[in-house]
Amino acid sequence: MRLVLDPPAIIGLGEAFEKVCEVFEVYIPRAVFHGLAEVRYCRVGSHELRKLVEIR
């Protein structure tokens, strides 16, 4: 199953975000990624999101 996640979904998943990515094929729109994970921002979920993108 494929999931397309928006910012509230990523933030709401918190630490479970990585597990969800292991089970599902996750798509994050470019604008969502930049909104959450740009270097100058420090938002909930941004670290996890950047880490997962770097791995893949």
PDB file of N, CA, C, O and CB in Angstrom:
ATOM      1  N   MET A   1       0.843  -1.174   0.000  1.00  0.00           N
ATOM      2  CA  MET A   1       0.000   0.000   0.000  1.00  0.00           C
ATOM      3  C   MET A   1       0.888   1.236   0.000  1.00  0.00           C
ATOM      4  O   MET A   1       1.928   1.269   0.658  1.00  0.00           O
ATOM      5  CB  MET A   1      -0.959  -0.001   1.215  1.00  0.00           C
ATOM      6  N   ARG A   2       0.463   2.252  -0.747  1.00  0.00           N
ATOM      7  CA  ARG A   2       1.201   3.506  -0.812  1.00  0.00           C
ATOM      8  C   ARG A   2       0.510   4.559   0.050  1.00  0.00           C
ATOM      9  O   ARG A   2      -0.717   4.628   0.121  1.00  0.00           O
ATOM     10  CB  ARG A   2       1.324   3.994  -2.273  1.00  0.00           C
ATOM     11  N   LEU A   3       1.322   5.359   0.690  1.00  0.00           N
ATOM     12  CA  LEU A   3       0.802   6.470   1.499  1.00  0.00           C
ATOM     13  C   LEU A   3       1.439   7.763   1.021  1.00  0.00           C
ATOM     14  O   LEU A   3       2.640   7.809   0.755  1.00  0.00           O
ATOM     15  CB  LEU A   3       1.083   6.246   3.021  1.00  0.00           C
ATOM     16  N   VAL A   4       0.639   8.808   0.911  1.00  0.00           N
ATOM     17  CA  VAL A   4       1.143  10.146   0.646  1.00  0.00           C
ATOM     18  C   VAL A   4       0.863  10.935   1.917  1.00  0.00           C
ATOM     19  O   VAL A   4      -0.288  11.081   2.328  1.00  0.00           O
ATOM     20  CB  VAL A   4       0.470  10.809  -0.641  1.00  0.00           C
ATOM     21  N   LEU A   5       1.923  11.441   2.533  1.00  0.00           N
ATOM     22  CA  LEU A   5       1.779  12.091   3.829  1.00  0.00           C
ATOM     23  C   LEU A   5       1.898  13.600   3.732  1.00  0.00           C
ATOM     24  O   LEU A   5       2.698  14.137   2.965  1.00  0.00           O
ATOM     25  CB  LEU A   5       2.809  11.562   4.790  1.00  0.00           C
ATOM     26  N   ASP A   6       1.079  14.268   4.532  1.00  0.00           N
ATOM     27  CA  ASP A   6       1.144  15.719   4.650  1.00  0.00           C
ATOM     28  C   ASP A   6       1.787  16.053   5.990  1.00  0.00           C
ATOM     29  O   ASP A   6       1.997  15.150   6.800  1.00  0.00           O
ATOM     30  CB  ASP A   6      -0.277  16.370   4.524  1.00  0.00           C
ATOM     31  N   PRO A   7       2.107  17.313   6.251  1.00  0.00           N
ATOM     32  CA  PRO A   7       2.806  17.663   7.499  1.00  0.00           C
ATOM     33  C   PRO A   7       2.121  17.184   8.781  1.00  0.00           C
ATOM     34  O   PRO A   7       2.803  16.629   9.643  1.00  0.00           O
ATOM     35  CB  PRO A   7       2.964  19.142   7.570  1.00  0.00           C
ATOM     36  N   PRO A   8       0.794  17.372   8.952  1.00  0.00           N
ATOM     37  CA  PRO A   8       0.189  16.887  10.203  1.00  0.00           C
ATOM     38  C   PRO A   8       0.331  15.379  10.407  1.00  0.00           C
ATOM     39  O   PRO A   8       0.481  14.910  11.535  1.00  0.00           O
ATOM     40  CB  PRO A   8      -1.272  17.252  10.232  1.00  0.00           C
ATOM     41  N   ALA A   9       0.282  14.624   9.309  1.00  0.00           N
ATOM     42  CA  ALA A   9       0.435  13.172   9.430  1.00  0.00           C
ATOM     43  C   ALA A   9       1.840  12.799   9.884  1.00  0.00           C
ATOM     44  O   ALA A   9       2.011  11.928  10.737  1.00  0.00           O
ATOM     45  CB  ALA A   9       0.121  12.490   8.096  1.00  0.00           C
ATOM     46  N   ILE A  10       2.837  13.454   9.320  1.00  0.00           N
ATOM     47  CA  ILE A  10       4.229  13.168   9.690  1.00  0.00           C
ATOM     48  C   ILE A  10       4.481  13.557  11.138  1.00  0.00           C
ATOM     49  O   ILE A  10       5.085  12.800  11.897  1.00  0.00           O
ATOM     50  CB  ILE A  10       5.210  13.916   8.759  1.00  0.00           C
ATOM     51  N   ILE A  11       4.022  14.721  11.510  1.00  0.00           N
ATOM     52  CA  ILE A  11       4.204  15.197  12.889  1.00  0.00           C
ATOM     53  C   ILE A  11       3.463  14.290  13.864  1.00  0.00           C
ATOM     54  O   ILE A  11       3.987  13.952  14.925  1.00  0.00           O
ATOM     55  CB  ILE A  11       3.709  16.657  13.036  1.00  0.00           C
ATOM     56  N   GLY A  12       2.245  13.899  13.503  1.00  0.00           N
ATOM     57  CA  GLY A  12       1.443  13.048  14.374  1.00  0.00           C
ATOM     58  C   GLY A  12       2.041  11.666  14.583  1.00  0.00           C
ATOM     59  O   GLY A  12       1.885  11.073  15.650  1.00  0.00           O
ATOM     60  N   LEU A  13       2.720  11.156  13.576  1.00  0.00           N
ATOM     61  CA  LEU A  13       3.339   9.835  13.711  1.00  0.00           C
ATOM     62  C   LEU A  13       4.536   9.859  14.654  1.00  0.00           C
ATOM     63  O   LEU A  13       4.813   8.866  15.327  1.00  0.00           O
ATOM     64  CB  LEU A  13       3.772   9.317  12.347  1.00  0.00           C
ATOM     65  N   GLY A  14       5.240  10.972  14.708  1.00  0.00           N
ATOM     66  CA  GLY A  14       6.386  11.097  15.609  1.00  0.00           C
ATOM     67  C   GLY A  14       7.377   9.965  15.438  1.00  0.00           C
ATOM     68  O   GLY A  14       7.886   9.736  14.341  1.00  0.00           O
ATOM     69  N   GLU A  15       7.648   9.261  16.518  1.00  0.00           N
ATOM     70  CA  GLU A  15       8.630   8.180  16.496  1.00  0.00           C
ATOM     71  C   GLU A  15       8.170   6.979  15.686  1.00  0.00           C
ATOM     72  O   GLU A  15       9.001   6.177  15.259  1.00  0.00           O
ATOM     73  CB  GLU A  15       8.943   7.746  17.899  1.00  0.00           C
ATOM     74  N   ALA A  16       6.870   6.832  15.464  1.00  0.00           N
ATOM     75  CA  ALA A  16       6.347   5.707  14.687  1.00  0.00           C
ATOM     76  C   ALA A  16       6.544   5.914  13.187  1.00  0.00           C
ATOM     77  O   ALA A  16       6.304   4.998  12.401  1.00  0.00           O
ATOM     78  CB  ALA A  16       4.866   5.503  14.990  1.00  0.00           C
ATOM     79  N   PHE A  17       6.981   7.111  12.781  1.00  0.00           N
ATOM     80  CA  PHE A  17       7.157   7.424  11.364  1.00  0.00           C
ATOM     81  C   PHE A  17       8.096   6.435  10.685  1.00  0.00           C
ATOM     82  O   PHE A  17       7.806   5.968   9.583  1.00  0.00           O
ATOM     83  CB  PHE A  17       7.689   8.841  11.199  1.00  0.00           C
ATOM     84  N   GLU A  18       9.196   6.115  11.313  1.00  0.00           N
ATOM     85  CA  GLU A  18      10.167   5.191  10.726  1.00  0.00           C
ATOM     86  C   GLU A  18       9.553   3.803  10.526  1.00  0.00           C
ATOM     87  O   GLU A  18       9.800   3.163   9.504  1.00  0.00           O
ATOM     88  CB  GLU A  18      11.417   5.094  11.616  1.00  0.00           C
ATOM     89  N   LYS A  19       8.766   3.336  11.479  1.00  0.00           N
ATOM     90  CA  LYS A  19       8.117   2.023  11.369  1.00  0.00           C
ATOM     91  C   LYS A  19       7.122   2.012  10.213  1.00  0.00           C
ATOM     92  O   LYS A  19       7.035   1.035   9.469  1.00  0.00           O
ATOM     93  CB  LYS A  19       7.402   1.656  12.688  1.00  0.00           C
ATOM     94  N   VAL A  20       6.377   3.098  10.068  1.00  0.00           N
ATOM     95  CA  VAL A  20       5.408   3.197   8.977  1.00  0.00           C
ATOM     96  C   VAL A  20       6.128   3.104   7.637  1.00  0.00           C
ATOM     97  O   VAL A  20       5.630   2.463   6.711  1.00  0.00           O
ATOM     98  CB  VAL A  20       4.605   4.518   9.071  1.00  0.00           C
ATOM     99  N   CYS A  21       7.291   3.737   7.523  1.00  0.00           N
ATOM    100  CA  CYS A  21       8.065   3.698   6.285  1.00  0.00           C
ATOM    101  C   CYS A  21       8.609   2.310   5.990  1.00  0.00           C
ATOM    102  O   CYS A  21       8.872   1.983   4.833  1.00  0.00           O
ATOM    103  CB  CYS A  21       9.206   4.687   6.355  1.00  0.00           C
ATOM    104  N   GLU A  22       8.780   1.494   7.013  1.00  0.00           N
ATOM    105  CA  GLU A  22       9.246   0.127   6.813  1.00  0.00           C
ATOM    106  C   GLU A  22       8.124  -0.756   6.275  1.00  0.00           C
ATOM    107  O   GLU A  22       8.376  -1.698   5.523  1.00  0.00           O
ATOM    108  CB  GLU A  22       9.790  -0.449   8.125  1.00  0.00           C
ATOM    109  N   VAL A  23       6.895  -0.452   6.657  1.00  0.00           N
ATOM    110  CA  VAL A  23       5.750  -1.282   6.291  1.00  0.00           C
ATOM    111  C   VAL A  23       5.098  -0.829   4.986  1.00  0.00           C
ATOM    112  O   VAL A  23       4.679  -1.658   4.179  1.00  0.00           O
ATOM    113  CB  VAL A  23       4.723  -1.267   7.405  1.00  0.00           C
ATOM    114  N   PHE A  24       5.011   0.485   4.780  1.00  0.00           N
ATOM    115  CA  PHE A  24       4.318   1.050   3.626  1.00  0.00           C
ATOM    116  C   PHE A  24       5.291   1.750   2.681  1.00  0.00           C
ATOM    117  O   PHE A  24       6.389   2.144   3.074  1.00  0.00           O
ATOM    118  CB  PHE A  24       3.239   2.028   4.085  1.00  0.00           C
ATOM    119  N   GLU A  25       4.873   1.892   1.454  1.00  0.00           N
ATOM    120  CA  GLU A  25       5.607   2.685   0.477  1.00  0.00           C
ATOM    121  C   GLU A  25       5.142   4.131   0.666  1.00  0.00           C
ATOM    122  O   GLU A  25       4.026   4.484   0.285  1.00  0.00           O
ATOM    123  CB  GLU A  25       5.364   2.170  -1.014  1.00  0.00           C
ATOM    124  N   VAL A  26       5.995   4.957   1.249  1.00  0.00           N
ATOM    125  CA  VAL A  26       5.612   6.311   1.655  1.00  0.00           C
ATOM    126  C   VAL A  26       6.111   7.339   0.650  1.00  0.00           C
ATOM    127  O   VAL A  26       7.274   7.321   0.246  1.00  0.00           O
ATOM    128  CB  VAL A  26       6.160   6.630   3.054  1.00  0.00           C
ATOM    129  N   TYR A  27       5.217   8.233   0.256  1.00  0.00           N
ATOM    130  CA  TYR A  27       5.554   9.345  -0.629  1.00  0.00           C
ATOM    131  C   TYR A  27       5.341  10.645   0.127  1.00  0.00           C
ATOM    132  O   TYR A  27       4.314  10.848   0.776  1.00  0.00           O
ATOM    133  CB  TYR A  27       4.700   9.313  -1.935  1.00  0.00           C
ATOM    134  N   ILE A  28       6.328  11.513   0.029  1.00  0.00           N
ATOM    135  CA  ILE A  28       6.241  12.827   0.672  1.00  0.00           C
ATOM    136  C   ILE A  28       6.470  13.867  -0.418  1.00  0.00           C
ATOM    137  O   ILE A  28       7.555  13.930  -0.997  1.00  0.00           O
ATOM    138  CB  ILE A  28       7.293  12.981   1.855  1.00  0.00           C
ATOM    139  N   PRO A  29       5.458  14.684  -0.703  1.00  0.00           N
ATOM    140  CA  PRO A  29       5.635  15.717  -1.727  1.00  0.00           C
ATOM    141  C   PRO A  29       6.823  16.631  -1.397  1.00  0.00           C
ATOM    142  O   PRO A  29       7.114  16.899  -0.231  1.00  0.00           O
ATOM    143  CB  PRO A  29       4.349  16.552  -1.864  1.00  0.00           C
ATOM    144  N   ARG A  30       7.490  17.095  -2.436  1.00  0.00           N
ATOM    145  CA  ARG A  30       8.681  17.938  -2.270  1.00  0.00           C
ATOM    146  C   ARG A  30       8.395  19.158  -1.390  1.00  0.00           C
ATOM    147  O   ARG A  30       9.218  19.520  -0.550  1.00  0.00           O
ATOM    148  CB  ARG A  30       9.198  18.395  -3.638  1.00  0.00           C
ATOM    149  N   ALA A  31       7.246  19.788  -1.576  1.00  0.00           N
ATOM    150  CA  ALA A  31       6.906  20.972  -0.777  1.00  0.00           C
ATOM    151  C   ALA A  31       6.750  20.618   0.703  1.00  0.00           C
ATOM    152  O   ALA A  31       7.116  21.407   1.575  1.00  0.00           O
ATOM    153  CB  ALA A  31       5.611  21.614  -1.301  1.00  0.00           C
ATOM    154  N   VAL A  32       6.213  19.446   0.980  1.00  0.00           N
ATOM    155  CA  VAL A  32       6.073  18.996   2.377  1.00  0.00           C
ATOM    156  C   VAL A  32       7.452  18.758   2.979  1.00  0.00           C
ATOM    157  O   VAL A  32       7.717  19.168   4.109  1.00  0.00           O
ATOM    158  CB  VAL A  32       5.212  17.698   2.463  1.00  0.00           C
ATOM    159  N   PHE A  33       8.323  18.101   2.232  1.00  0.00           N
ATOM    160  CA  PHE A  33       9.673  17.839   2.725  1.00  0.00           C
ATOM    161  C   PHE A  33      10.377  19.150   3.065  1.00  0.00           C
ATOM    162  O   PHE A  33      10.938  19.296   4.151  1.00  0.00           O
ATOM    163  CB  PHE A  33      10.488  17.046   1.683  1.00  0.00           C
ATOM    164  N   HIS A  34      10.346  20.094   2.139  1.00  0.00           N
ATOM    165  CA  HIS A  34      11.029  21.368   2.374  1.00  0.00           C
ATOM    166  C   HIS A  34      10.403  22.131   3.534  1.00  0.00           C
ATOM    167  O   HIS A  34      11.105  22.802   4.291  1.00  0.00           O
ATOM    168  CB  HIS A  34      10.998  22.225   1.112  1.00  0.00           C
ATOM    169  N   GLY A  35       9.092  22.031   3.673  1.00  0.00           N
ATOM    170  CA  GLY A  35       8.421  22.715   4.766  1.00  0.00           C
ATOM    171  C   GLY A  35       8.767  22.158   6.133  1.00  0.00           C
ATOM    172  O   GLY A  35       8.778  22.889   7.124  1.00  0.00           O
ATOM    173  N   LEU A  36       9.051  20.865   6.188  1.00  0.00           N
ATOM    174  CA  LEU A  36       9.347  20.230   7.479  1.00  0.00           C
ATOM    175  C   LEU A  36      10.833  20.053   7.743  1.00  0.00           C
ATOM    176  O   LEU A  36      11.260  20.102   8.897  1.00  0.00           O
ATOM    177  CB  LEU A  36       8.677  18.893   7.550  1.00  0.00           C
ATOM    178  N   ALA A  37      11.622  19.851   6.714  1.00  0.00           N
ATOM    179  CA  ALA A  37      12.986  19.391   6.939  1.00  0.00           C
ATOM    180  C   ALA A  37      14.086  20.329   6.465  1.00  0.00           C
ATOM    181  O   ALA A  37      15.251  19.932   6.436  1.00  0.00           O
ATOM    182  CB  ALA A  37      13.161  18.102   6.281  1.00  0.00           C
ATOM    183  N   GLU A  38      13.755  21.546   6.098  1.00  0.00           N
ATOM    184  CA  GLU A  38      14.820  22.470   5.724  1.00  0.00           C
ATOM    185  C   GLU A  38      15.750  22.674   6.907  1.00  0.00           C
ATOM    186  O   GLU A  38      15.323  22.653   8.062  1.00  0.00           O
ATOM    187  CB  GLU A  38      14.241  23.821   5.245  1.00  0.00           C
ATOM    188  N   VAL A  39      16.995  22.867   6.613  1.00  0.00           N
ATOM    189  CA  VAL A  39      18.024  22.961   7.649  1.00  0.00           C
ATOM    190  C   VAL A  39      17.727  24.060   8.655  1.00  0.00           C
ATOM    191  O   VAL A  39      17.980  23.883   9.847  1.00  0.00           O
ATOM    192  CB  VAL A  39      19.377  23.203   7.019  1.00  0.00           C
ATOM    193  N   ARG A  40      17.202  25.176   8.208  1.00  0.00           N
ATOM    194  CA  ARG A  40      17.000  26.288   9.133  1.00  0.00           C
ATOM    195  C   ARG A  40      15.804  26.108  10.057  1.00  0.00           C
ATOM    196  O   ARG A  40      15.616  26.897  10.982  1.00  0.00           O
ATOM    197  CB  ARG A  40      16.836  27.552   8.363  1.00  0.00           C
ATOM    198  N   TYR A  41      14.998  25.084   9.820  1.00  0.00           N
ATOM    199  CA  TYR A  41      13.844  24.833  10.672  1.00  0.00           C
ATOM    200  C   TYR A  41      14.128  23.678  11.619  1.00  0.00           C
ATOM    201  O   TYR A  41      14.892  22.770  11.291  1.00  0.00           O
ATOM    202  CB  TYR A  41      12.598  24.538   9.826  1.00  0.00           C
ATOM    203  N   CYS A  42      13.529  23.714  12.757  1.00  0.00           N
ATOM    204  CA  CYS A  42      13.633  22.612  13.720  1.00  0.00           C
ATOM    205  C   CYS A  42      12.224  22.311  14.199  1.00  0.00           C
ATOM    206  O   CYS A  42      11.778  22.830  15.222  1.00  0.00           O
ATOM    207  CB  CYS A  42      14.593  22.969  14.931  1.00  0.00           C
ATOM    208  N   ARG A  43      11.542  21.482  13.462  1.00  0.00           N
ATOM    209  CA  ARG A  43      10.161  21.144  13.790  1.00  0.00           C
ATOM    210  C   ARG A  43      10.073  19.690  14.218  1.00  0.00           C
ATOM    211  O   ARG A  43      10.969  18.893  13.939  1.00  0.00           O
ATOM    212  CB  ARG A  43       9.230  21.412  12.593  1.00  0.00           C
ATOM    213  N   VAL A  44       9.006  19.362  14.884  1.00  0.00           N
ATOM    214  CA  VAL A  44       8.772  17.980  15.282  1.00  0.00           C
ATOM    215  C   VAL A  44       8.719  17.121  14.026  1.00  0.00           C
ATOM    216  O   VAL A  44       7.990  17.439  13.087  1.00  0.00           O
ATOM    217  CB  VAL A  44       7.457  17.844  16.113  1.00  0.00           C
ATOM    218  N   GLY A  45       9.471  16.057  14.005  1.00  0.00           N
ATOM    219  CA  GLY A  45       9.499  15.138  12.870  1.00  0.00           C
ATOM    220  C   GLY A  45      10.538  15.466  11.822  1.00  0.00           C
ATOM    221  O   GLY A  45      10.811  14.639  10.952  1.00  0.00           O
ATOM    222  N   SER A  46      11.129  16.657  11.877  1.00  0.00           N
ATOM    223  CA  SER A  46      12.075  17.042  10.829  1.00  0.00           C
ATOM    224  C   SER A  46      13.331  16.178  10.851  1.00  0.00           C
ATOM    225  O   SER A  46      13.843  15.796   9.799  1.00  0.00           O
ATOM    226  CB  SER A  46      12.455  18.507  10.979  1.00  0.00           C
ATOM    227  N   HIS A  47      13.822  15.873  12.035  1.00  0.00           N
ATOM    228  CA  HIS A  47      15.029  15.045  12.134  1.00  0.00           C
ATOM    229  C   HIS A  47      14.770  13.651  11.564  1.00  0.00           C
ATOM    230  O   HIS A  47      15.580  13.132  10.797  1.00  0.00           O
ATOM    231  CB  HIS A  47      15.500  14.943  13.603  1.00  0.00           C
ATOM    232  N   GLU A  48      13.649  13.050  11.936  1.00  0.00           N
ATOM    233  CA  GLU A  48      13.313  11.714  11.461  1.00  0.00           C
ATOM    234  C   GLU A  48      13.134  11.706   9.945  1.00  0.00           C
ATOM    235  O   GLU A  48      13.570  10.778   9.263  1.00  0.00           O
ATOM    236  CB  GLU A  48      12.041  11.208  12.149  1.00  0.00           C
ATOM    237  N   LEU A  49      12.490  12.743   9.430  1.00  0.00           N
ATOM    238  CA  LEU A  49      12.260  12.829   7.995  1.00  0.00           C
ATOM    239  C   LEU A  49      13.564  12.954   7.232  1.00  0.00           C
ATOM    240  O   LEU A  49      13.757  12.263   6.231  1.00  0.00           O
ATOM    241  CB  LEU A  49      11.357  14.004   7.675  1.00  0.00           C
ATOM    242  N   ARG A  50      14.459  13.812   7.678  1.00  0.00           N
ATOM    243  CA  ARG A  50      15.755  13.987   7.012  1.00  0.00           C
ATOM    244  C   ARG A  50      16.553  12.703   7.061  1.00  0.00           C
ATOM    245  O   ARG A  50      17.203  12.336   6.081  1.00  0.00           O
ATOM    246  CB  ARG A  50      16.554  15.128   7.658  1.00  0.00           C
ATOM    247  N   LYS A  51      16.511  12.011   8.196  1.00  0.00           N
ATOM    248  CA  LYS A  51      17.259  10.769   8.353  1.00  0.00           C
ATOM    249  C   LYS A  51      16.753   9.712   7.359  1.00  0.00           C
ATOM    250  O   LYS A  51      17.560   9.031   6.727  1.00  0.00           O
ATOM    251  CB  LYS A  51      17.142  10.248   9.807  1.00  0.00           C
ATOM    252  N   LEU A  52      15.459   9.570   7.218  1.00  0.00           N
ATOM    253  CA  LEU A  52      14.913   8.588   6.309  1.00  0.00           C
ATOM    254  C   LEU A  52      15.206   8.918   4.849  1.00  0.00           C
ATOM    255  O   LEU A  52      15.463   8.017   4.050  1.00  0.00           O
ATOM    256  CB  LEU A  52      13.435   8.472   6.518  1.00  0.00           C
ATOM    257  N   VAL A  53      15.170  10.179   4.504  1.00  0.00           N
ATOM    258  CA  VAL A  53      15.459  10.567   3.120  1.00  0.00           C
ATOM    259  C   VAL A  53      16.932  10.306   2.811  1.00  0.00           C
ATOM    260  O   VAL A  53      17.257   9.882   1.701  1.00  0.00           O
ATOM    261  CB  VAL A  53      15.107  12.064   2.880  1.00  0.00           C
ATOM    262  N   GLU A  54      17.815  10.546   3.753  1.00  0.00           N
ATOM    263  CA  GLU A  54      19.248  10.307   3.540  1.00  0.00           C
ATOM    264  C   GLU A  54      19.529   8.821   3.364  1.00  0.00           C
ATOM    265  O   GLU A  54      20.412   8.454   2.590  1.00  0.00           O
ATOM    266  CB  GLU A  54      20.070  10.863   4.716  1.00  0.00           C
ATOM    267  N   ILE A  55      18.807   7.970   4.055  1.00  0.00           N
ATOM    268  CA  ILE A  55      19.001   6.519   3.971  1.00  0.00           C
ATOM    269  C   ILE A  55      18.598   6.022   2.583  1.00  0.00           C
ATOM    270  O   ILE A  55      19.258   5.151   2.017  1.00  0.00           O
ATOM    271  CB  ILE A  55      18.179   5.786   5.072  1.00  0.00           C
ATOM    272  N   ARG A  56      17.531   6.569   2.044  1.00  0.00           N
ATOM    273  CA  ARG A  56      16.996   6.101   0.756  1.00  0.00           C
ATOM    274  C   ARG A  56      17.606   6.918  -0.315  1.00  0.00           C
ATOM    275  O   ARG A  56      17.311   6.712  -1.492  1.00  0.00           O
ATOM    276  CB  ARG A  56      15.457   6.184   0.691  1.00  0.00           C
TER     277      ARG A  56
END
